[in-house]
Amino acid sequence: MAPLYDVPDWRIKMASFGRYIMPWFYPLKRKDVDRDVFIGRVTDYDNTINPDDPALQEWLVEATRLPMDGIDEMRQMSVLGRKLWPKIHQPVIVFQGGNDPAVYTGNTEKLFQMLSTGDKEMKLFPHAGHEFMRPVEPIHPVVWQKTLAFIKEHSEIGEKKPTPLNAPSLLVKKEDGR
C-alpha cells in the first residue's frame, strides 16, 4: 500500500547528514506544510476535538516532531528496497493513490516493473492520497475489499489443512498402544 521506491523530496536525502546536527524535525514549524493533514489525524481519533482551538494548534507544533534518525532510516529503506524488489517472487498487489504527495505514482510504476513475480497487479486510485487506509477516506472500504479478495485468491483461507497432529499418515503409535 503506497510502497516507497524513493523519497519524495531531495531534502529527505540530507537527513543522512542532518541527523548529526538536529535530532528532531518539526514539520509544522515550516510554512509549506499542510496543517490539515495533522489536524485530520487528531480528529480521526476524537471528532469532538475543536481543530480551531489555539491550544491544540500550539500543541501540535511540538507533538508532531519527527526523529531525524527515523527520517534517515526511511531514506535507507528506499535504497535497500530498490535492491530487494526484483527478488520478490510471491504474488503481489500494489495499491497507489493518484494524489499521493509522499509516494509518486511514477515511482510506484517503476517499482511494479521491478517485481520479478509473474503474479502481480497494481491498483491505482486516482482520487486517493497517501493515507487511503484511514477510515475517513472514501476509498477505504474498497481497498479493504480488494485486499481481502487478493488474500482469498492467493491463500487457502477457511480450508482446514492437515497438520502433523491430525494427519492420519503422520500418526505414530507408541509401543504402549497410544
N, C-alpha and C positions, 0 to 999 in steps of 0.2 A: 504494500500500500504506500504509494508515493515513494518508491525506493530512491535512495541517494546514489547518484552517479558522480556528481561533482558538486562542490559547494556553490551556492548561487551568487556569491559576491567575492571579489578579489581580496577584500579586507579580511574575510574569514581566514584566508590563507596566511595572513600576517599574524594570526594567533600563535603560530609556532614560535614567534619571537616575543609577541606581546604578553604571553603568559608569564614571562620572567619579570616584566615591568609592572604589570597591572593584574592583580589576581581576579578581579571581577569586572564584568561588562554590564552596564546599566542601560538597557535599550531605551527605556522611557526618558532618559536624560537627553536623547537625541531628538531633534525637531522632525526628522524624516521618518519616524516610526509611527505606525498606525496604532494609536492608543486603543481603538475599538476592539482590536484582537485580544488585548489583555483584559479589557472590561468584559468582553464576551465570555472568556474563560471563567471569570469570577461569577458572573451571573448564571452560567451553566450550573454551578453548584448550588446557588441560592438566588432564585429570581426575585426575592424580596429585597435584595440589596439595591440601594439607590446608586446607580452608576455616576450620577452627577454630584455626589457627596464629595466636597473638597477633602475631607479626611481620608476617604477611600483613594482619591486621586493621588494624594501625597504619599500614602502608604504604599501604593502600587509602584511608585518610582523606586523605592528601596527593595520591595518584596520581589520584584521581577529580575533581580540581578542574576547573571549567568556566570558560572566559573569559566575563566579563560582556558583552564586545563580541559574542561569539557568541550568547549568550542574547538580546541585543537584536536581533541580525540575524534570529533566528528569529521574534521578535515582528513585525519589519518585513516579513518574508516572508509572514506570515499576513495582514497588511493588504494587501500587493500581490496575494496570491493571490485574495482576495475580489474584486479588480478584474478579474483575469485569467480566473478560472474560467468566467465567462459567455462568454468569447471563444473557447473551445475548441470546434472543430467536427469533430475527428477522433474515431474510435471510442475509447471509454474503458471500462476496467473498474476498479472501485474495490473494494479489499479492506479490511475493517474487523473488528477483534476486538471482541467484545461486552464483554470485561472489560479494555478498554484504559484505563489511568489517564492516558495522555498525550493521546489524541485521543478525545473523547467521541463516541459513536455518533450522538447527535442532531446534532452539528455536521457529521459526515460526511454525514448525510442532507440537511442544508441545502446543503452543497457539491454533492452529487449533483444536487439540484434546480436548482442554478445552471448546470450544464453545458448548453450550447446544442445539443450534438450529439444527434441522434435515436438514434444507435447507442451506447447506454451501458447498463451493467449494474453492479449493486452486489452483492457477496458478503459477507454478514455471517457471521462465525464466532463464535457466541455464547459459546463457552468459551475463546476465544483472547484473549491480551492484546495488547500493542503490538508485541512482537518475535516475531511468528509466523514470521518467516523464519529464526530461529535453528534450526539443525539439531536441537537437542534438543527443540523444541516438537512435540507430536504432529500439529499441523495443517500443519507444514512441507511434507511431500510433496504434500498436497492442493493447497496454494497454488501450488506449482511446476507441478503437472499442469494446473490451471485457467489459469495464466499461459501455459503452452505452448499449450494449446488455443485460447486467445484470439488469440495471435500467429499460429498456423496459420490460423485462421479469417479473420483480417484482413490477411494478407500472402500473398506467393507463395513461401513457404519451400520450397526444393527444386526449384523450377521455374527453368530457365535462361531468362533474358530476353536477347533480342538486345542486344548492345552496339554502339556505333559501329564497333568493330574487327571484329566478326564478322557484322554485319547486311549481307546482300547489297545491299540498296538504298543502303547508305551507303558501299560501297567505291568508291574513286576510283582510276582508273588514271592513273599518271603518264605523261608523254609518252614515256618510255623503255620503256614496256610493263610496268612493275612496278605 
